[in-house]
Amino acid sequence: MTTPEHDVIIVGAGFAGMYTTIHAVRVGLNVLGLEAGADVGGTWYWNRYPGARCDVESIDYSYSFDDDLQREWRWSERYATQPEILRYLNHVADRFEVRPHYRFGERVASAVWDESAQLWNVRTESGLSTSARWLVMASGGLSKPQLPEIPGRDTFEGEVLQTSAWPEEPVDLTGKRVAVIGTGSSGVQAIPLIADAAAELVVYQRSANYSVPAFNRPIDDDEWEQQQQNLAQRRRQSWNSTAGSPWTSHPTPFDEADEQERAAVFEESWTRGGVLFAKAFQGLTVDPVINDAARAFFEQKLGAMVADPEVRAALTPKDHAVGTKRICTDSGYYETYNREHVTLVDLRREPMTEITVSGIRTSERLREHDVIVYATGFDAMTGALTSIDILGRGGRLLRDEWRGFPSTYLGVALPGYPNLLVLNGPGTPSVLSNMALTSEQQGDYALRLIDHCRRNGFTSFEARADAAAEWTAHGLELADRTLFASAPSWYTGSNIEGKTRGFLPYIGGFKRYIDRCEQVAAADYGGFAMAGR
């Protein structure tokens, strides 16, 4: 049997890839990391657009595995910006000597399973070829940018920018006529700052999203000290929660609260900021009655922020329930539309017909621009994997297998793809949770599975098809009980032309998912087929 060059190849150097690399090295595995970027950071390396900020509180959106690391890194704000998160990840890479195990600037082109040798042969776009017994894909759920197919898109002669691949060098938009296409999370965060610089800003919106102010603030010394004193308890609460953070819904059920209490709960949840608004009452994303009350509260807030009734109507979401697309977290987004040099174009009423050499034409008129910014999101959850030629047992191509819907076991393993481990992929809590903690759980589980095989003399494992089918059906059934399943969101693949619709992340909750993973491990990894001893 051919000896692989490495025990493990880890693709990606974001939160999940770095965690897995650190801990794989600690247990003595020969690790090679491959990263398309020039350095560590993952999402936070690429997404450098103005206003880029995490929507999970800084104290929670950080590694928990090392007490000294938790206490030595001092976050400056409640919600950290991209530069601060990237500095943090660079600090982690330095502290735990991550970089020597990586090859940077290496985008994986193909991974081919060799059944006779029981290993993965991996090739990058630069021509690097290498092999490993185990292949860990920590390539991220939001790492395959999506550009819309618009007639004439490539004819525009001005400057073109993309929020998901923002230049490392500063971009000067001062005095320019700027167009932003897209009002998802990236657009919502970038638009106020672009408006500060631009002479004219036109925002092209396909569908309105719910956005809640971040109520961000600096963390002063007293608050930081209090956070440190309560950190162990906060982490315990997060690990035992539905979404990897310590926040919970109001204890009184909605139908037992009077109107005054309901208003107070919605107000308190609003001031928590961003995605936390969806936690106001338990069942908010399940029960249409509770959701309608949240919608009415939001629309009242929107009315106070946007002066023009026509603009306000265009900014009011109409195609999904509150929280069923990820709520955006903003700083002055809606107020931006009160500025005289900012225009909102509602593409539902005024469709875009083409991009020309000088600007954007809609059904009503041509608007000329110096710069077009695409804030058009990602082929989420699956795109980073299907963009690679991953060939499993018998030459089966993952891209073809997932043209229907991705079938996974616990989200980490795929039938027909031995020794392939996917972190934070379809069938895991991932994007519905705090990705810092899910990355630790996923990396840990992958390494425990590898250790199980090594200790017991197995050269390969594989998810059984029946176990994967059962897990996938379970996830879809849980989603169907909620309002999420009917929302046209990237959670369901609705933003990608031709992509099969279905709720991709596991909606059952972070702790419930962990418990299921532990049950499988305790049952000698039932649902996996082991081979090779």
N, C-alpha and C positions, 0 to 999 in steps of 0.2 A: 504494500500500500504506500502510495506517495506521501511523503511527509509535508504538511503545509508549512509555509514560511512563517506563519504566525498562529497563535492559538485563536486570537480574536481580531477581527477588523471592525472598527467602530466608525460609522459614517455620520459626521456631524460633530460640531464643537460648541453647541449651545448648552443649556442647562443639563439636558439628559446625557448628551455625549460626554461632557466633561465629568459628570458624576460617575458614569459607568467606567470611564478610563481610569480615574483616580482609584476606584475600588477594584477594578480588574488587576491593576498593577500591584495593589496591596496584597492580593491573594496569589501573586506570583505568575500571573498569566503574561504571555508575550503578546503585547498589544500594538497594533498599528491603527492610528486614527487618520481618517481622510476627511478633509474639509475644503469646500469650494472657495471659501473666503480666504483672505490673506492672514487672518488671525482668528482667535476665538471670539465667541459672542453669539453665534447663531442668528436668530431673529434680530437681536440688538446690534449685530454687526452691520446688517443690511439696511435696516429701517432707520435711517438717520434724518428723516424729513423733519421740518420745523414743527415743534409741538409734540413729537413722539414721546409718549409717556405710558407707563404701565397702569392698568386699571385695578390692580391688586395692591394693597398697601405694602410699602417697602419692607416693613418689619416682617411681613409674611412671605413676600416674594423674594426669598433668599434661602440658601441652603440651611438645613437644620442638623446636618450630620456631625458638625464639629463645634463644640461649645466655644472654643477660643475664637474661631472664625466669626461666630454670631456676635460676640461681644467686642471684637476689635474693629469691625467695620461699622462706622457711624453714618447712618443715612441722614441726609439733610432735609428731606421733605417727606410728607405723608405719602404721596405718590411720586415715585422717582422718575426722572426723565431718562431718555435713552442714553445720553452721555454718562450719567451717573451709574446706570445699570451696567453699561459696557466697562466702565472703570472697575466696578465690583467684580465682574467676570474676569477681567485681566488680573486683578488682585488674586482671585482664586487660582487662576492658571499659574501665576508666579509662586504662590505659597505652596502649592501641591505639585509643582514641577510637571505641569501637564504638557507643555509644548514639545518637549523632546520626543514624545510618543506620537506626534502628529506630522503628517505631510500636508502643508497648506497650499492653496491654489490648485487643489486636485478635485475636480468634479467627477463623480463616478458615472461612467457610461454604461457599464454592464456588470452583471454578477451571474455566474453560471455554475450550477451545482454539478459536481463530478461524483456520480454515484459510486464508482469503483474505488475512488480515492477517499470518498467521504469528506469532501472539502468544497469550499467556494473559491472559484477563480474570479478575481475582481480586476476590472480594467478601468482606467480613468480616461478622460478626454485627452489628456496630454500624452497618453501612451503608456503610462505606468501599468504594469501587470504584477499582481501579487496574489497570494492565496492564504486562506485561514480555515480552520475547522468550523469556526462559528462566525456568523456575520450579524452584526447588530446595527440596525437602521435607526439612528437617532437623528433623522434628517428633518424632523419638524413637521407639524401639522399645517403651518402657515408659511411655507417656504417656496412654493411654486407660484410665482406671480402670474396674474391673469390680465392679459390685454384684450380689450373687446375688438371684435372684427368690425371695423367701421370703414365703409368705402372711402378710399383716399387717405387712409391713416398715415401711410408712409410718404405722402407727398408734401406734408407740411414743412415749410422752409424755416420756421422759427425754432426755438429751443424746446426740446421734449424732455420732460422729467417724469420719473416714476417713484411714488412714495416707497415702494418695496425695494428699490435699488437706487436710493438717493446718493448723489456724489459725496465722496469723503471731503472734498474741498468745498469751501463756502460757496453758496449760490446767492447771487445778488439779483433780487427781483425789484429793486428800487426803480420806481417810475415806469414800470412795464405794464403792458396789458396782458393779464394772466387769465387763463381758463383752467378750472379744476373740474375734472370729470370724475364723479363718484363722491358719495356722502356716507360711506361706511366709517368705521372707526378712524382710519388714517386720514380721510378727508376732513372729518369733523375736528380732529386735533390740529390739522395743518391750516385749515381755512382762516381762522382768526389771525394767525401770524403772517400768512401770505397777504391778507388784507392790510396789515400794518405797513407792508413795504410797497405793495403794488399801487400804480396809479389808477388801475381799473381791474376789478376782479369779477369774472362771470363764473358762477357755479352751475354745472349741468348735473341735475339730479334725476336719476331714474326712479328711485323709490325712497320715500322719507323713512328715517330711522328714529327710534326713540333715543334721546340723549339726555343725560342728567349731569349737571355741573359736578366737578370733582370736589369742590370745596377744599382744594388743596391748601396746604400751609407748611411753613417751615416747622421742623421738629426742634423745639427748644430743649435746653438741658434738663429741665424738670420733666418734660414729657418723655424724653429719652431714658432718663433714669427710671421712671415708672415702668416703661416698657421692658427694660432690662430686669427689673424686679419680678415682673409678671410673665417673663418670657417662657419659662418652662410650662406654666399652666396654659398659656396661649398656644403653645405648640401642641400640647396634649389635646386641647379643644379642636385644633385644626386637623390633626390626624384622625380624630373621631367624628368629623363633620361630613356634611354632604358635598362640600365644595373646597375643602382644604384651607378654610379660613375660620376664625373664631366666631364670625357673625351668625346669628340665628334669627328666625322670624319671631314676631310678637307672640307671646304665649297664649293670648286670648284668641280663640277662633273668630274669624271674621263675622260669622252669623250670630255670635254672642256679644259682639261689640256694638254699642250704639253709635249714632252718627258722629257724635263729638269725639269718641275714642278712635273711630276709624280715621277721622281727619287728622288727629294728633299722631297716629301711627304712620300714616302716609307722610306727614310733614317730617317726622323724625327720620324715617327711612330716606326721604329725599335729601336731607342734610347729611346723611352718611356718605352720599355721593355715588355716582356712577351705577355700576351693576348691582350694588347693594339695595337699590330701590326695589328690585324684584323679590327681595326677601321680606318685604313689609309684613305680609300675612302668609302663613303656610297655605299652600294650594293656589297661590296667585297665578301660576302658569298651568294650572289644571282646571280650575273652576272658572267658567266664563263670567259668572256674576262678580267674583272678586276681581277678575281682570278688568272688567268694564269699569269698576270703581277706580281702579288704578289709572285706567285710561282717562277717565274724567278728571282726576286730580292732575295728571300730566297736562292735559289740554288747558286747564285753568292756569297752570304755571307758564305754559307756552304763551298764553294770551298776555301775560304780564311782561314777557320778554321781547315779543315781536310786535311792532307797531302796525304795520300794514296788514290788513285783513286778508288780502289775496296771497301775500307771501306766507302769512301764518297758516292759511289753508293748505298751501303747497307743502309746508313743512310738517303737517300733521300726518302721521302714519295711518294708512288705510288698509294695508294688505296683510297685517299680522298683529297678533296680540302682544301686549306689553311683555317684554322679556324673552319672547320666542325667537327673535334675533338678538344677538348679544347687545345689550344696552351700551351705547357709547358713553364715554366719560370725557367731558369737555371743559374748556375754560373760555367762556364767552362766545360759544359757537352761535347760538341763536341771536344774540345781540349784534353780531357782525352784520346781519341782514338789515339793520337799521341805518347802516352807513350809506351815504349817498353814492359812493363809487362801487358798491357791491350789488350785483344783480343775480337773482336766482332764476334759472330756466328749468321749468318742470317738464321733463321729457315725456311724461305721460300725456301732457296736453300739447306739447310742441316737440315732436320727435326729431332727433338728430338724423339728418339724411346723408351728410358726407363731411369729411375733413378736406379742406382745400390747401393750396400752397400758403394762404395767408390767414386761415382761421377755420371756423366751424360753421357749417350751414345747417339750419334746422328747417322745419316745414314753413317757417314764417320769414326767416331772414338769414343773411350771412353776417357773422360777427368776426371782426379781425382781432387776432391775438399775436403777441410777441412770444408767448410761452404757453405750452399746454402741459398740465400736470395730470398724469393718470393716477388716480387713487381708486383703482378698480379691483383691488383685492387679490385673492388667491384661488387656485384649485385646491381647496382645503382638504386635509386629512389623507387624501389618496395621491394627489398630484406629484408629490416628491418621490413617491415610489413608482408610479406608472410612467414617469418620465425616464426611468432607467430601464434598460433591457434586463429584467430579472427573470432568469430561466431556471425553473425548478426541476423536479424529477421528471424524466422523460421529455425534457425540452419545453415543458409548459411555460408559457409566457404570462407573467403576472398581469400585464396590461390587458391581455385578452380575457383572462379569468375574471378580472374585476369590471369588465364591460357591463356585466349584470349588476351585482352588488357585492362588496367585499365580504367574504366569509372568513372570520377569524375565530380563534379560540382564546378567550380572555383578552383579545386584541393584540396579544404578543406573538402568537404563532399561527401559521397558515398551513392548511393541508396541502401536501404536494411540494412543500418548500422546507426540507429538513434543515435544521440548525440555523434557520433564519429567525431572528428576533426583532420585532418591530416595537419601538417605544413610542408611547403616546399616539398610537394610530387608531384606526377605526375599531370600535368595540372597547375602548378605554375611556375613562372620565376626561382625560386630557383637557381640551379647551373649555370644558364646563367647570373646571376646577383650577386650583392654584398650581400652575405648571411647575413651579419650583419643587413642591412636594410630590406631585405626580411623577416628576422625573426621577426623584430619589426612589420612590416605590417601584417604578418600572425598571430602572437600572439594577436595583437590588434583586428583583425577582428574576431578571434575565441571568444574572450572575449565579444565583442560587440554582437555577435550572441547569446551567452549564456545570456547576460543581456537582450536582446530583449525577449527571452523566459521567463525569470524570471519576468520581468515587466508585461508581458501580460498573465501570468498564464499558460504558456505551460510547460509541463513536458518533451516534446521531440520535436526534429526537425529531418528532414531527407531530403536529396536531392531527388527531383523527378527524376524518371528514364529518362523522356523526356528531362529535363533540363541538366542532366549529359550527355546524348547521344549527345545533341546539342553542349555542351561545348567541349567535347572530339573531336567531328568531326571538330569543328572550329580550335582547336589546331593542329590537323593533317593536315588540309587543309593549314594552314599558313606555316607549316613546308615543305609541298610539293612544295611550291613556291620558296624554297631556295635550296641551295646545301647540307644542313644539312641532309635532309631526305635520301639521297643515301649513306651517309658515314657509314662505319661499325664501329660504336662507342658505348660506353656505354650509350650515349644519347638515342640510339635506342635499347639497349639490346643486341647488336650483340656480346658482349664479353661473354655472358652466353649461354651455350649449351642448345637448346630447348626453349629458351625464345622467345616469340612472338615479332617480330620486329615492331617498331613504335616509333615515336619521342615522348619522355616522358615529357620533360619540356615544358612550354608555351613559345613560341618563339616570341610572339607579342610585347614584351617589358614590362619593369617594370611599367612605368607610364600608359601605355595602360591597363595593368592588374589592377592596382589600380583603374583606372577610372571605369572599368567594375564592380569591387567589390562594389564601391560606388554607382553605378547605381542600383545594386541589393538591397543594403541596403535602398536606398531612396525609392524604390518601395516595401517597407514593406517585404523585403527579398523574392521577387518573385523567384520561382524556388525551394523553400523549402516548404515541407509539415510540418506544425506545428500541434501538437496534445496535448490533455491532459487537456484542460480547460473546 
